[in-house]
């Protein structure tokens, strides 16, 4: 039985709508904007790699959007902490290059098996026990390393769209001084206005159409189990769920890990035959909902994750055609609003990572390895950053005397 509980939560009986605010809704929108704009193309490619046609690709987006929406809303409301879920981007990339000629039916069977394994790892408590061994300094260093690129992209964007990027940065700076709760909202609005005035928006390509779920009867083969199911489970756990829990901990939320992973696995299992290849806890986008711009009161930021869930459901209902809505925004606008929304989280993470002197060097190594973007054995830098930091702790911490 999982006895973990949240240390930053409102009373369970408090009506959620009293905690909802406009900044939280905007934080939810930015979360979806960043998550979708940064990796939707990879998901489309993954679906094509296993033989999905256009209707089935739309069904993938329906299943993934519905799965993310239901888990974001349901788990955030249940535990009153910002729980943000996402599709597995590393998992999609693995499918693009390593599907190995599996049929769509075999791939669907592999998705189903990987989801069941995730559900078992969650409810059994195995995953939670693993996460309890990750020191807070390493979790914070990993989060800062994951988010560093997003902070840098605000200024990198000035190389190609200097007027847009400077206008957004200046708006945020003035907003932090004059109206801090609405600084990111103003930044987004100014970015849209500047992009529209310079002809950078492409809204004419937006055509919405409801998606129809397409059932694919799953089947299994040894090649699909070895080549898709097991690697997908391992990559999703190591590259997505471990950083996702670490982000929550680094942001001050001690959510009950076992039911979170378990229930995400349940929803993933139910939707796998419709194209939900892998669902997991989010890391980067989750940090947007956990930052001060979502709400000044940390106990009310769960409504930002609920708002993100509502936007994800809308995406699911309209399927792949909603991609055009996000594609209408220029890349620099997305980069700037994401980086600016994460400034506070990056700063807090660095402060937490370096606060304890005995853990400082290990946390620094975690930060640097994670920020490097190194990928080994198909697993991303967030996992290897934690591994490198843990090794440093083992070597550098003084031995206990008997």
C-alpha positions as CSV (number, residue, x, y, z in Angstrom):
1,X,0.0,0.0,0.0
2,X,1.4,3.4,-1.0
3,X,1.5,5.8,1.9
4,X,3.2,8.6,0.1
5,X,1.4,11.9,0.1
6,X,1.7,15.4,-1.3
7,X,3.3,18.1,0.9
8,X,1.9,20.9,-1.4
9,X,-1.8,20.3,-1.8
10,X,-5.1,21.9,-1.0
11,X,-7.7,20.1,1.1
12,X,-9.3,17.3,-1.0
13,X,-12.8,18.8,-0.4
14,X,-11.9,22.3,-1.8
15,X,-13.7,23.0,-5.1
16,X,-11.1,23.0,-7.9
17,X,-12.8,25.9,-9.7
18,X,-12.0,28.2,-6.8
19,X,-8.3,27.5,-7.4
20,X,-8.5,28.0,-11.2
21,X,-7.1,31.2,-12.6
22,X,-6.4,32.8,-16.0
23,X,-2.6,32.4,-15.6
24,X,-3.1,28.7,-14.9
25,X,-5.1,28.3,-18.0
26,X,-2.4,30.1,-20.0
27,X,0.3,27.9,-18.4
28,X,-1.7,24.9,-19.5
29,X,-2.0,26.2,-23.1
30,X,1.8,26.9,-23.2
31,X,2.4,23.4,-21.9
32,X,0.4,21.9,-24.7
33,X,1.9,24.3,-27.3
34,X,5.4,23.4,-26.4
35,X,4.8,19.6,-26.1
36,X,2.9,19.4,-29.3
37,X,5.0,21.7,-31.4
38,X,8.3,20.1,-30.4
39,X,7.5,16.5,-31.1
40,X,4.3,15.9,-33.0
41,X,6.2,15.4,-36.2
42,X,8.1,12.5,-34.6
43,X,4.9,10.8,-33.6
44,X,3.5,11.1,-37.1
45,X,6.7,9.5,-38.4
46,X,6.4,6.7,-35.9
47,X,2.9,5.9,-37.0
48,X,4.0,5.8,-40.6
49,X,7.0,3.6,-39.7
50,X,4.6,0.9,-38.5
51,X,2.3,1.2,-41.5
52,X,-0.5,3.5,-40.2
53,X,-2.6,5.3,-42.9
54,X,-3.9,8.8,-42.5
55,X,-7.1,7.8,-40.7
56,X,-5.1,5.6,-38.3
57,X,-2.6,8.5,-37.7
58,X,-5.6,10.7,-36.8
59,X,-6.7,7.9,-34.4
60,X,-3.2,7.9,-32.8
61,X,-3.7,11.6,-32.1
62,X,-7.2,10.9,-30.8
63,X,-6.0,8.2,-28.4
64,X,-2.9,10.1,-27.2
65,X,-4.7,13.4,-26.7
66,X,-7.6,11.6,-24.9
67,X,-5.1,9.6,-22.7
68,X,-3.0,12.7,-21.8
69,X,-6.1,14.7,-21.1
70,X,-7.8,12.2,-18.9
71,X,-4.7,11.5,-16.9
72,X,-3.7,15.2,-16.5
73,X,-7.2,16.1,-15.3
74,X,-8.0,13.0,-13.2
75,X,-4.7,12.6,-11.4
76,X,-4.2,16.3,-10.8
77,X,-7.7,16.6,-9.4
78,X,-7.3,13.4,-7.3
79,X,-4.0,14.4,-5.6
80,X,-4.2,18.2,-6.0
81,X,-0.7,18.4,-7.4
82,X,0.2,19.3,-11.0
83,X,0.4,16.0,-12.8
84,X,1.3,16.4,-16.5
85,X,1.5,13.5,-18.8
86,X,2.8,13.2,-22.3
87,X,3.5,10.8,-25.1
88,X,7.0,9.2,-25.1
89,X,9.1,11.2,-27.6
90,X,12.1,8.9,-27.2
91,X,9.7,6.0,-27.7
92,X,8.4,7.5,-31.0
93,X,11.9,8.1,-32.2
94,X,12.8,4.5,-31.4
95,X,9.8,3.4,-33.5
96,X,11.0,5.5,-36.4
97,X,14.4,3.9,-36.6
98,X,13.8,0.5,-35.0
99,X,10.3,-0.8,-35.8
100,X,12.1,-3.6,-37.8
101,X,9.4,-4.1,-40.3
102,X,6.7,-5.1,-37.7
103,X,3.1,-4.9,-38.9
104,X,0.7,-2.4,-37.4
105,X,-1.0,-5.3,-35.6
106,X,2.2,-6.6,-34.1
107,X,3.3,-3.1,-33.1
108,X,-0.1,-2.5,-31.4
109,X,0.4,-5.8,-29.5
110,X,3.8,-4.5,-28.4
111,X,2.3,-1.2,-27.3
112,X,-0.2,-3.1,-25.2
113,X,2.4,-5.2,-23.6
114,X,4.7,-2.2,-22.8
115,X,1.7,-0.4,-21.2
116,X,0.9,-3.5,-19.0
117,X,4.5,-3.6,-17.9
118,X,4.3,0.0,-16.9
119,X,1.1,-0.5,-15.0
120,X,2.7,-3.4,-13.1
121,X,5.9,-1.5,-12.4
122,X,3.7,1.3,-10.9
123,X,1.2,-0.5,-8.8
124,X,3.7,-3.0,-7.5
125,X,5.8,-0.1,-5.9
126,X,9.0,-1.2,-7.7
127,X,9.3,2.2,-9.5
128,X,8.5,4.2,-6.4
129,X,11.2,2.4,-4.4
130,X,13.7,3.2,-7.2
131,X,12.8,6.9,-7.1
132,X,13.1,7.1,-3.3
133,X,16.9,6.5,-3.8
134,X,17.4,9.6,-6.0
135,X,18.7,12.5,-3.8
136,X,17.0,15.9,-4.1
137,X,20.2,17.6,-5.2
138,X,20.5,15.3,-8.2
139,X,16.8,15.6,-9.1
140,X,17.2,19.4,-9.1
141,X,20.4,19.3,-11.1
142,X,18.8,17.0,-13.7
143,X,15.8,19.3,-14.0
144,X,18.1,22.4,-14.5
145,X,20.0,20.5,-17.1
146,X,16.9,19.4,-19.0
147,X,15.5,23.0,-19.0
148,X,18.8,24.8,-19.7
149,X,18.3,24.5,-23.5
150,X,14.9,26.1,-23.3
151,X,16.3,29.1,-21.4
152,X,19.1,29.5,-23.9
153,X,16.7,29.3,-26.9
154,X,15.1,32.6,-25.9
155,X,18.4,34.3,-26.8
156,X,19.3,31.9,-29.6
157,X,16.0,33.0,-31.3
158,X,17.4,36.5,-31.6
159,X,19.8,35.2,-34.3
160,X,16.8,34.7,-36.7
161,X,14.0,36.8,-35.3
162,X,15.6,39.5,-33.3
163,X,12.5,41.9,-33.2
164,X,10.2,39.1,-32.1
165,X,12.5,37.7,-29.5
166,X,13.5,41.1,-28.1
167,X,9.9,42.3,-27.9
168,X,8.9,39.2,-26.0
169,X,11.8,39.4,-23.6
170,X,11.2,43.1,-23.0
171,X,7.5,42.4,-22.3
172,X,8.4,39.7,-19.8
173,X,10.9,42.0,-18.0
174,X,8.5,44.8,-17.7
175,X,5.7,42.4,-16.7
176,X,7.8,40.9,-13.9
177,X,8.2,44.4,-12.5
178,X,4.7,45.7,-13.0
179,X,2.3,42.8,-13.2
180,X,4.2,39.6,-12.3
181,X,1.2,37.2,-12.4
182,X,0.4,38.1,-16.0
183,X,4.0,38.5,-17.3
184,X,4.0,35.3,-19.4
185,X,0.5,36.0,-20.6
186,X,1.5,39.4,-21.9
187,X,4.6,37.9,-23.4
188,X,2.6,35.4,-25.4
189,X,0.1,38.0,-26.6
190,X,2.9,40.4,-27.7
191,X,4.7,37.6,-29.4
192,X,1.5,36.7,-31.4
193,X,0.9,40.4,-32.3
194,X,4.5,40.9,-33.5
195,X,4.5,37.6,-35.4
196,X,1.2,38.6,-37.1
197,X,2.4,42.1,-38.0
198,X,5.5,40.6,-39.6
199,X,3.6,37.9,-41.6
200,X,5.0,35.0,-39.5
201,X,1.7,33.4,-38.7
202,X,0.2,30.9,-41.1
203,X,-3.3,30.5,-39.8
204,X,-4.7,30.0,-43.3
205,X,-3.5,26.4,-43.2
206,X,-5.7,25.5,-40.2
207,X,-8.6,23.2,-41.1
208,X,-10.2,21.4,-38.2
209,X,-11.9,18.0,-38.6
210,X,-13.1,15.5,-36.0
211,X,-11.0,12.4,-35.7
212,X,-12.6,8.9,-35.8
213,X,-11.0,6.2,-33.5
214,X,-9.7,3.3,-35.5
215,X,-9.4,-0.1,-33.6
216,X,-6.4,-2.3,-34.5
217,X,-6.6,-5.8,-33.3
218,X,-3.3,-6.5,-31.4
219,X,-1.1,-9.5,-32.1
220,X,2.3,-10.4,-30.8
221,X,5.5,-11.9,-32.3
222,X,8.8,-12.6,-30.6
223,X,10.4,-10.0,-32.8
224,X,7.9,-7.3,-31.8
225,X,8.3,-8.2,-28.1
226,X,12.1,-8.0,-28.3
227,X,12.3,-5.2,-30.8
228,X,9.5,-2.9,-29.7
229,X,7.7,-3.8,-26.4
230,X,10.7,-4.2,-24.1
231,X,12.8,-1.3,-25.5
232,X,9.7,0.9,-25.5
233,X,9.0,0.0,-21.8
234,X,12.6,0.6,-20.8
235,X,13.1,3.9,-22.7
236,X,9.8,5.3,-21.4
237,X,10.6,4.4,-17.8
238,X,14.2,5.6,-17.9
239,X,13.9,8.6,-20.2
240,X,10.5,9.9,-19.3
241,X,9.0,8.6,-16.0
242,X,12.2,8.9,-13.9
243,X,12.8,12.6,-15.0
244,X,9.0,13.2,-14.7
245,X,9.0,12.2,-11.0
246,X,12.3,14.0,-10.4
247,X,10.8,17.2,-11.8
248,X,7.9,16.9,-9.4
249,X,10.2,16.4,-6.4
250,X,12.5,19.2,-7.5
251,X,9.4,21.5,-7.6
252,X,8.4,20.6,-4.1
253,X,5.7,18.1,-4.8
254,X,5.9,14.6,-3.1
255,X,3.1,13.0,-5.1
256,X,2.3,9.3,-4.6
257,X,4.5,7.8,-7.3
258,X,3.1,4.2,-7.5
259,X,-0.6,5.1,-8.3
260,X,0.5,7.8,-10.7
261,X,2.6,5.4,-12.8
262,X,0.0,2.7,-12.4
263,X,-3.0,4.7,-13.5
264,X,-1.1,6.1,-16.5
265,X,-0.4,2.5,-17.4
266,X,-4.1,1.6,-17.1
267,X,-5.2,4.4,-19.4
268,X,-2.4,3.5,-21.8
269,X,-3.5,-0.1,-21.9
270,X,-7.1,0.8,-22.7
271,X,-6.1,3.2,-25.5
272,X,-3.2,1.2,-27.0
273,X,-5.4,-0.5,-29.6
274,X,-6.4,2.9,-30.9
275,X,-2.8,4.2,-31.2
276,X,-1.7,5.3,-27.8
277,X,1.8,3.8,-28.2
278,X,3.2,5.1,-24.9
279,X,2.0,7.5,-22.2
280,X,4.2,8.7,-19.3
281,X,4.8,11.5,-16.9
282,X,6.1,14.7,-18.5
283,X,9.2,16.4,-17.5
284,X,9.9,19.6,-19.5
285,X,6.3,20.6,-20.1
286,X,5.4,19.6,-16.5
287,X,7.8,22.2,-15.2
288,X,5.7,25.0,-16.9
289,X,2.7,24.0,-14.8
290,X,4.8,23.8,-11.6
291,X,6.4,27.3,-12.0
292,X,5.3,30.5,-10.2
293,X,3.8,31.9,-13.5
294,X,1.1,29.2,-13.2
295,X,0.1,30.5,-9.8
296,X,1.8,32.3,-7.0
297,X,0.5,29.7,-4.6
298,X,2.1,26.3,-5.3
299,X,-0.9,24.5,-3.8
300,X,-3.1,25.9,-6.6
301,X,-0.9,25.0,-9.6
302,X,-2.6,21.7,-10.1
303,X,-5.3,23.6,-12.1
304,X,-2.7,24.5,-14.7
305,X,-2.2,20.7,-15.3
306,X,-6.0,20.3,-15.5
307,X,-6.1,23.1,-18.1
308,X,-3.4,21.3,-20.1
309,X,-5.5,18.2,-19.9
310,X,-8.5,20.0,-21.3
311,X,-6.5,21.3,-24.3
312,X,-5.1,17.8,-24.9
313,X,-8.6,16.4,-25.1
314,X,-9.5,19.1,-27.7
315,X,-6.4,18.0,-29.7
316,X,-7.5,14.4,-29.4
317,X,-11.1,15.1,-30.6
318,X,-9.8,16.9,-33.7
319,X,-6.9,14.5,-34.3
320,X,-3.9,15.2,-36.5
321,X,-5.5,18.2,-38.2
322,X,-4.9,20.3,-35.0
323,X,-1.2,20.1,-35.9
324,X,-1.8,22.9,-38.3
325,X,-2.9,25.2,-35.5
326,X,0.4,24.8,-33.7
327,X,2.3,24.9,-36.9
328,X,0.9,28.4,-37.5
329,X,3.1,29.8,-34.8
330,X,6.7,30.5,-35.8
331,X,9.4,28.3,-34.2
332,X,11.0,31.3,-32.5
333,X,7.7,32.3,-30.8
334,X,7.3,28.9,-29.3
335,X,11.0,28.8,-28.2
336,X,10.7,32.2,-26.5
337,X,7.5,31.6,-24.6
338,X,8.7,28.2,-23.4
339,X,12.0,29.5,-22.2
340,X,10.6,32.6,-20.5
341,X,7.9,30.5,-18.8
342,X,10.7,28.3,-17.4
343,X,13.0,31.0,-16.2
344,X,11.8,30.8,-12.6
345,X,12.0,27.0,-12.6
346,X,15.5,26.9,-13.9
347,X,16.7,29.4,-11.3
348,X,15.0,27.5,-8.4
349,X,16.4,24.2,-9.7
350,X,19.9,25.5,-9.8
351,X,19.6,27.0,-6.3
352,X,18.3,23.7,-4.9
353,X,20.9,21.6,-6.7
354,X,23.8,23.7,-5.3
355,X,22.4,24.4,-1.9
356,X,24.0,21.5,0.0
357,X,27.8,21.7,-0.2
358,X,28.5,18.0,0.2
359,X,26.3,17.2,-2.8
360,X,27.3,20.2,-4.9
361,X,29.9,18.5,-7.2
362,X,27.6,15.5,-7.8
363,X,24.7,17.8,-8.6
364,X,26.9,19.9,-10.9
365,X,27.9,16.7,-12.8
366,X,24.3,15.7,-13.1
367,X,23.4,19.1,-14.5
368,X,26.3,19.1,-17.0
369,X,25.7,15.6,-18.3
370,X,22.0,16.2,-18.6
371,X,22.5,19.6,-20.4
372,X,25.0,17.9,-22.8
373,X,22.2,16.0,-24.5
374,X,24.2,12.8,-24.7
375,X,22.3,9.7,-25.7
376,X,23.6,6.2,-25.0
377,X,21.8,2.9,-25.8
378,X,18.8,4.9,-27.0
379,X,18.3,6.5,-23.5
380,X,18.4,10.2,-23.1
381,X,20.7,12.5,-21.1
382,X,18.3,13.0,-18.2
383,X,18.8,9.4,-17.1
384,X,22.5,9.4,-17.6
385,X,22.8,12.6,-15.7
386,X,21.3,10.9,-12.7
387,X,23.6,7.9,-13.1
388,X,26.7,10.1,-13.4
389,X,25.6,12.1,-10.3
390,X,24.9,9.0,-8.3
391,X,28.4,7.6,-9.1
392,X,29.9,10.9,-8.0
393,X,28.0,10.7,-4.7
394,X,29.3,7.2,-4.1
395,X,32.9,8.2,-4.7
396,X,32.9,11.6,-3.1
397,X,30.8,11.2,0.0
398,X,32.9,10.2,3.0
399,X,32.5,6.6,4.2
400,X,30.6,6.0,7.4
401,X,32.8,5.0,10.3
402,X,31.7,1.9,12.2
